[in-house]
Amino acid sequence: MAADLSRRGLIGGAAGAALLLSGCGKSGEAGSTAPAKPRRGGTLKLGIVDGERSGNLDAHKPLGLGSTIRGFAMYAKLWEWDDTMQPKLALAESVEPNANASAWDIRLKPGLEFHNGKSITADDVLFSIRRITDPRLASPYGALVSPVDRDGVRKLDERTVRIPIREGRGFVALPETWTNFGGIVPVDYDPVTNPVGAGPYRIDKFEPGQRATFTRFDNYFKPNRPYPDALEILEFKDQTARSGALLAGQIDLANAILPEQAGLIRSDRRARILTSPTNGWQSFDMNTKDGPFADVRVRQAFRLLVDRDELVRRALQGEGRIANDLYAPQDPTFDRSIAQRRQDLDQAKSLLRQAGQEGLRTELVVGPANVAAALVLVEQAKQAGVEVKLRQVDAATFAGPARRDWQVSTGGTLGVPWLSTALHIDAPSAVANKTNFHDPRFTALFDQALAQPDLAARSELVHRMQRIQHDEGGLLIWGFANTLDGVGPRVGGITAERSHFPTWRFDRMWV
């Protein structure tokens, strides 16, 4: 049953073999003074930088990064990400999809409790899935589980629910799409007046834009965890102030350090950098609907004019590795036989001539991030006779509806499994399809893959889709970026992962 999603217990472990984490540390970094074995007590302090400084405590509609991080402390889910970014069982004892994944029976572990002492039952699971998919809530993450027939979900017994998929369609991706923002909350939940969850910590005090304090939840579903008595999540205005606080011992952790800040911390013995080689990817997104990139030859040319090694070296300051225009290499369905694409300026120029686009001029729209990568691309494109003009926009514009009209723009996202990434990025009805990629062959194969619980059979379908993406898609995925986290000497239990959030594993660490 290791390769079969269609029976009870399949999703209890990683969908694929764990990937080795080699070279995750840097020589000369500060050592830890934390006890080697877990101990209880103390306060763990995490410093964050959040652009949305008002924030909230909503399990299903978090406002900004800080709210998402607080959610990892407050809310437990049916599944959680393992260290390789594959879903594994958490509150769920067993999960059994039917033969084509068009209905899922989910059974809770016995004896589960919320922070207020109430037992977690099937009614709470039904309430939670209906809430995140409620059009009145308008959660941006509700779209990820929109295939669920929210009116058809029902309780089979006090610990078991059945979740049907609309129109009887298969939806193998349910676990991975419901994981990040799928906190199970009680039927009387309110994020303001009753912010109750079942995570490792219960909220004590929340001061938007400043800090949130939490106390240990002693009846957490993982025995004897969490270890610290308390947790504090403190907000900083900028990376420099936060790095200073880490080095001064005012905080224990700083998530998602920028490479330029990482160098400062590495040179100081009072803290260390934890390097996690994730599958979060960086891209240039080409519009396949209109303009020059509607011609597949121009898209192929752009993929051949980039020097991926130089992009990783300069744009990521070496903190990452090259990619091959495909996402989710950690997924067990990933086709590793596709040859790595390399820079070939002669072939790029030839393709542009064939497309009548010799001497191409185009505009690259850049958001608040990835400016360094855009500047490198401008230089590389000149070598193929292509002039790229940059236009930087603010975060709201970059995420707005105009993004579907741009010729090419910077992109990228977290390294989650293949099906859920496609549902978000370039599959049929994708919620963020900036490339406007639509291919009838890809669509038919994708629908088949969503209804195929058998891993081997699904892999064959995904391999065919990845060939289409690699040859004709709109994504120029050039690199995978490491996640860099700052860690103070008191912290134990934190390790490098293929996930993006070692510093959010609040049930693992001790001080």
Disulfide bonds with the S-S distance in Angstrom:
none
